[in-house]
Amino acid sequence: MVLPMKFSYRQLIKEPLIQFMAIGLLLFGGERLLNSDDYADSQNNILVDEKVLTQFLQQQAKKFKPEQAKKALAAMSDDRRQTLIDDYVRGEVLYREALALDLDRNDPIIRRRLMQKMDYLAQGFYDEVEPLTKDDLTVFYEANKEDYRKPASATFTHVFVSSEKRGPEESKVQAESLLTAINKTQVPFEKAGRYGERFLYNRNYVNRDSQEIASHFGRSFEQKLFALNPLLPGVEVQWQGPLQSNYGWHLVLLTKNIESFIPQLNEISGVVLADAQRQQQDKIKRLAVDALRAKYQIIKRVQAN
């Protein structure tokens, strides 16, 4: 378009190109006005309002109580509020610039955090499931009752004769002689420490399970211990043995011996309910993740062995 040297604004407005540009600017400006919320959070604009600051306050305090955060925000001085805004803006700038540089890609920590968030969102489907009934709990208990088995346990004290320097046979003879002596004098439970040698672990074992006993003395000792009959109430002191361990020989005063058992459902109903709910929750989350996975096509490019 070539304009004459002398022209009026009225002539300029009548030019088709000028009219076209004016309409375009009006349309563009109107669209920005109607969709101002969309543009407010663009890459170069940071929206800071009451909602954003309330959420930021909750994140800082690690307490997600919206009403409490709103009251705290309303009670802030202007300087404190401006400091809060500055802190939020600084973090948002760093976050957006990191995204712009693709710093979130191939980062195992960020990947793990996002996976945890999606896993937490998938857990929301669990709230829609009907609560477990008593019959459901019974079925779960019967199917998994071995998981609740209590190990055998025992209460005993022992007198130790080491075979490290004497050898197994000589130390066994000494242990048998000592057994006769302590039974003759009726040495009680609480005085066992006056006899024998120092043992690597404990002298007295009260309500200790079979696994711990085996780890201290060896599996063979543990099996022989639980084959013994415990001391009955009102019966004279009766030391037994010697029983061989990985370290030597032991004279045992066994006062209690409880076999492995499975508690009744009414005794552990709280534990069983928690386990059943956890299993149900895992199933719901797995189904939710499977539904998400169905959206994707898996392309394998891995060579088989």
N, C-alpha and C positions, 0 to 999 in steps of 0.2 A: 504494500500500500504506500503510495507516494502522496504526502500531504502538501497542499499549496502553501506558499509562504504566509498567506493571511487566511486564518480559519477561525471559526467560533466554536465554543464548546458544544453548541447545538448541532453543528455539522459533525463534530467528532463522535457524538453519541449516536448519530445516525449511521455510522460506518458499521457494516455487518461483522467485521472481525472484532471490533470493540464490543459489540453486543454479545457476540459468542463468548468472548473472554469473561464478560461480566456475569453471564448466566453460569458459566463454569465455576467462577469463584463463589457465586451464591450457592450453587449445589454442593460444592466442596465444604464451604463453611457451615451450611445447614446440616450436612451429614456429620461433621465433627461436633456440632452442637447437640444433635439428637443422640449421638453415641459417645457423649463425653466420658461416660464411665469406662468405656473400652479404651479410650485414648489416655485416660488418667494413669493407667498402669502399664503404659508402653515402656519400652526399654529405657528411654531417657526421662521419664516422669516417675516420681515416687510419691504415691498418695499416702499422706499421713492424716488419719482421722481418729476419732475416739475409739472406733472398733479396732483399728490396727494397734493403737497404743495399749488398749486393754489386753489384747492377745499377747503383745510383747511383754507387758508387765507379768502376766501369768507364766510365760516362758522363763523369765528371769528368776521369779520366785519358785519355779517348779511346783506351783500349787495352782491347779486349774479350777479356780473358783471365780467365775465371771463377776458376780455381784460384789465380791470383796475387792476385786481389781478395779471395778468401776468407782467404788467409794474411795479407794486409795488415789486414783487418778484425779477425781474431783477435788480431793483435799490437797493436792500438790500446789506448791508455789509456782509462780511463772518461771523462775530460774530452774527449779527441779524438773518442771515439765519440758523446758527447752533442752535440758541435759538428756532427758529420756528420748526426746525427738532426735537429737544429735546421735545418740547411741544407736537408735534404730536405723537411721539413714546411713550411718557408717557401715553397719552390718549389711544392709540391703545393697549398698554400692559394691561392697566386696563380693557379695553373693552373685550379683548380676554380672560383674566383670569376670568372675570365675566361670560362670556358665558361658559367657561370650568366648572365653578362651578354651572351652571344652575341657576344663579341668576335672569335671565330674566323670569323664569317660575313662574306662579301664582303671578305675580306682576301687580296689577290693573293699575298702572301708565304707565308702559311699554306697557301693553295690549291696553290702550286707545290711546297711541301715535301711535302704529302700525295700529290701526283701523283708525285713522285720516289720516295716510299716504295712506292707501288703498282707503279710501274714496276720497282723493284728486286725486289718480290715476284714479279712476272710473270717476271722473269729466272730464277727458280728452276726453271721448267719446262725450261730449257735443259740442266740437268744430266741429264735423262732421255733426251736425244737421243744416238744412236749417234755415236761419233767419226768424223770425216771420214776416208775412205780415200784412198789414193794416186790412185785413179781419180777420186774426187770432186774432188781438188785439180787434176788435169789438166783436167777438164771446166771447172772454174771459171776456170783460167788461160786456156784457149783462148777462153772467152766474154768475158773482161775484159782481154786482153793489151794492148790499146791504153792502158789505164790505167797500165801500167808502162813506157811508152815513155820513154826518156831523151832529153832535148833535145840538139841538136847543141852541141858545145863547141869552143873554140879557145884557143890560147895565142899571144899576139902582143904586140909593143910598137909604139908609133907616134910619129911626129913630127908635131906639129900646126902648121898655118898658119891663123890666124883670118881670116875674111872680113868681120869686123864693121866694120873701118875701111877696108879696101882695096876691098871688093866682091868678088864671086865670081870674076870673070875675072882680075883683077889678082892675087888671092891664089892662084889656080890656077897662073898663070905662075910665081910665086915658088916654089910647091910643086914644080913640075916641075924648076926649076933646082936646088932643094935636093936633089931625088931623085938627080939626076945626080952631085951632089957627094958624098953619103953612100955611094952605090954605088961611086964611084971610090976613096974612102978606106976602103971596107969597114968601116963603123961597126958594131960588134957590138951585140948585144941590150942588154948592160948599160950601154952608153954613149949610148943613145938620148936620155937626159935632157939631154944637152949641146946638143941642137939643137931648133929650133923654139920654140914658145911654150907657156906654161902652159895645160893643158886643164882644163876644169871638173871632170872626174872623175879617172880614173887614167891613169898613163902605161903601166904594164905590166898585162896581163890574162893570168892563168895559169889554164887549165882553167875558163874562165868560159862559162856556157851562153848560148845564142843569145838568150834572153829578156832577160838582163841587158845583153848587148851592144846589143841593139836599144833598150833603155830609155836607154842612155847616148849612142848615136850616131844612132839613127833606124833605121827598118826598111830603108830603101834601102841604107844602109851595111852593115847586117848581112847582107843578101842578097848583096851584092857581095863581102864578106869571105869568106863561105863558098864562093864560087865560085872563089876563088884556090887555087893549089896551094901547099901548105906547103913550107918549106925542107927538103930531104932531108939526112940525115946525110952529112957529108963534103963537101957542096957549099958553094961560096963564098957569103958573105953576099949575099942578093938582096932588096933593098927593093923593094916594089911600090906602085903607086898612080899618082897621088894618087886617093884615094877621098873623095867628098864626104859630109859629115855635116850635121846641122842647124846646125853652128857654123862650118864651114869645110872645109879639106882636110887629109887625113891620108896620110902615107907609112907603110906597114905592113911590118913584118918578121914574117911568119907562120911559126911553127915547128911548130905542130900544129893539125890540123883534123879533128875527129871528127864524122861524120854522126850524125843521130838514129838510135837503134836500140832494139829491144826485147830485154831480157836473157832468156836461157833460164830455164826454170822451175827448174832445179837451182841457178841462181845467186841466185835470190831466193825460194826455197821458203819460208823463214821468214816473209817479208812476205806472200806469197800465202796461206799458211795462216792467218795472223792476220786477213787481210781476209775469207777464206772463212768463218771461224768467226764473225766479226762479222756478216756477212750472214745466216748461219744463225741466230744469236742474235736479230737484229732480226726475222726472220721468225717465230720461236717467240714472241717477246714480242708481236708484232702479232696473232698468232692468239689468244693468251691474252686480250689486251685486247678483241678482237672477240667472244670468247666471253662476256666480262663485259658488253659493250655489248648483246649479244642479250637480256639480261634487261630492258632498258629500252625504253620506247616513246618515240620521238622525235616531239614535237609541234612543227611548224614554224608560226610566226606571222610570218614575214618576207615582206614584199611583194616580188614579183619586179620587176626593173627593166623 
